[in-house]
Amino acid sequence: MPANPRQTKILFAALLVLAAVAIAYAVSENRPWRVPEEAKQRRNPIPPSAAALAAAKSIYSDKCANCHGDTGKGDGADAKSYYPNPSNLSDPSHLNTVTDGELFYKISEGHKPMPTFKRKLSEEQRWQLVLLLRSFAAASSPAGHTQP
């Protein structure tokens, strides 16, 4: 039975709307990080220590390594499944341009495809992760240190 011209027009219009919604969603999900200035100014209240790094390594292995890789290079087992690809957290030239507050904010709030960890991890755990990310960059740095 041939399709009714009215049904064909309605179906075509519905497909156009669906395509427009999909494009708008894709564009909105891949926008750049926007970290509030007050978040950038926050300082890590947890001093670097072996205990804090050990605690963070356990959390990182469970929550982050699948995407960011064991040493933060963005080469985890699931990394290629996402767009944009996970950041290389061991790159000193990148990590030296962001504050501890920015890292904490990004871990806390997430940004598609990265999940939010504000409700999944305590504030202390998120700050410990910031210390671990700094240690990844320090290990990759020729001099073995990064900007505070």
N, C-alpha and C positions, 0 to 999 in steps of 0.2 A: 504494500500500500504506500503510495507516494506521501511524503511529508507535507503537512499543511504549511503554506508560506508563512503564516503567523507564528507557528511553532518554531519554524526554522529561524526567523528573526529573533525570537525570544531566546532560543538556544545560543545563537551567535552573540547576542548582547550579554548573556550570562557568561560566556567564555571570555569576552573582552574584559568584563568587570573582574573576573577571577584572575586573568593575566595581570591586570593593573594592580590588584591587591598583592599578588605575589611579588611583583617588581618593587612596589612600595615597601613591602616587608623586608626584602633583601637589602634594599638601600638603607633602611633605617637600622637594620641589625649590624651593618658593616661600617658604621660611622666611627670616627676616631674617638679615643678616650677623652673625656672631659672631666678633669679632676678639679674640684673647687679649690680656690686659693688657700682657704683655711685648712683643708686637708693636706695640702702640700707642706704647710708649715709645721705639722705635727712631728714631734721627735719620738724616736723609739725609747720607751721607758725601760726596756730590758737591756741590761749591759751584756755584751758578748761574753759567752762562757761555754765551756765544753758541755755542760748540762743543758743549756738552752739549745745549742746546736744539735745535740743528740735527740732531744724532744722534737725539734723541728724536722729532723731527718725522717723520723718515724711518720709524722704527719704528711710530709712531702711524698714519701714513698707510697702512702695510701691514697692521697688525694690529688697529687700533681704530676707524678713521674710518668703516668701513662701518656700524657700529652707533652710535657716539657722535658722528658727524658731524665735519666738518673742523675745527670750532672747539670741539668738546666739548659742544655743546648737546643731545646725545641725539637728533639728527635725521638720522642717517646713512641711506643708501639702504635698509639692511636693518632699521632700527630698529622699524618697525611689525610686523615678523615675530615679535617676541619679547614674551613676558610673563614677568616685568615688563619694561616698556620700559627701554632703557638710560638711565642717570643723566645728568642735565645737569651736566657737569663744569666748566661755566663759571660756575656760580652761586656767587658769593662767600659768600652766607649759608650754603650747604651746605659748601663747601670749607673755610670758616673753623672749622667744627665738627669736622673730622677732622684727625688728625695725619698727618705724612708716613709714619710707621710703619703707620698704618691703610691708607693708599693703597697703600703697597708690599705689604702683606699681601694686599689685595684683588686687586691685579694678579697677584701670585704664585700665590695659591691658587684664584682664580676662584670663581664661584658661579653655578649655572645661571640663566640661559642663557649667562653669560659663561664663556669657557674659562679654564683655568689657564695661566699663562705661566712657571711656575717652571722647566720644562725646555726651553721654547722660546726664552726670552730669558735673557741673563746677568744676574747681580745688578746690574751696572753699568747695563745697559740698562733694567732695571725702575726703578732709582733715577732715571735720566734722565727716564723717563716721569712720575715724580712731579713733577719740576721743570716739565715741560711742562704738566701739569694745573694746577699753581699759576699758571703764566703765563696759562692760559685764564681763570681766575677773576680774575686781576689785570687783564686786558684788559677784563673786564666790570664791574669795580668802578668806581664813580663817581670815586673818588680815584686809581684805577689801582694800588692796592696791596692786599695781603691780609695777614692775620695770619701770622707766621712759624711 
